[in-house]
């Protein structure tokens, strides 16, 4: 559901990367990732400074696509001021 939402709603606004923690463990510590499904947004300015926010616990809302999509969309829209 996450991949579908990101591709359908944000592909023309954001660069989207899916990262497998098993293949890229170097992302776990800097962004404090935890849980089976988390979404980390990174805002990069001038190729140097950045801000990031992580949304945890998405697996608990995966039973209802409308709730899931609303929570993720609201998180992204608020972070990037869309």
C-alpha positions in Angstrom: 0.0 0.0 0.0 2.8 2.4 0.8 4.6 1.9 -2.5 1.3 2.3 -4.4 0.4 5.5 -2.5 3.9 7.0 -3.0 3.9 6.2 -6.7 0.4 7.4 -7.4 0.3 10.6 -5.4 3.9 11.8 -5.0 6.0 10.4 -7.9 6.0 13.8 -9.6 6.8 15.7 -6.4 9.4 13.6 -4.6 12.3 11.2 -5.3 11.2 8.0 -3.8 13.5 5.1 -2.7 12.6 1.9 -1.0 15.4 0.7 1.2 15.8 -2.9 2.4 17.3 -2.7 5.9 19.0 -6.1 5.4 20.8 -4.8 2.3 21.5 -1.3 3.6 21.9 -1.4 7.4 23.8 1.9 7.4 20.4 3.7 7.2 19.1 2.1 10.5 21.1 4.0 13.0 21.2 7.6 11.6 17.5 7.7 11.1 16.6 5.5 14.2 14.5 3.2 12.1 12.5 0.5 13.9 9.6 -1.8 13.3 8.7 -3.6 10.1 7.3 -0.6 8.3 8.5 2.9 8.7 8.6 5.9 6.4 11.5 8.4 6.6 11.2 11.7 4.8 14.4 13.6 4.1 14.5 17.2 3.0 17.8 18.3 1.4 18.7 21.9 0.8 21.8 23.1 -1.1 23.0 19.5 -1.3 24.3 19.7 2.2 21.9 20.4 5.0 18.8 18.3 5.6 15.9 17.6 7.9 14.3 14.3 8.4 11.2 12.9 10.1 10.1 9.3 10.5 6.6 7.8 10.7 6.5 4.5 12.7 3.9 1.9 13.2 2.4 1.8 9.8 2.0 -2.0 10.0 -0.8 -1.5 12.6 -2.9 0.5 10.1 -2.3 -1.7 7.1 -5.7 -3.4 7.7 -7.5 -0.3 6.4 -6.2 1.3 3.2 -8.2 4.5 3.7 -6.8 5.1 7.2 -3.3 4.1 6.1 -3.4 6.4 3.0 -4.8 9.4 5.1 -2.1 9.0 7.8 0.8 8.7 5.3 -0.5 11.5 3.1 -1.0 13.9 6.0 2.5 13.1 7.3 4.1 13.8 3.9 2.0 16.9 3.1 2.7 18.5 6.5 6.5 17.8 6.3 6.8 19.2 2.8 4.1 21.8 3.1 2.1 20.5 0.1 
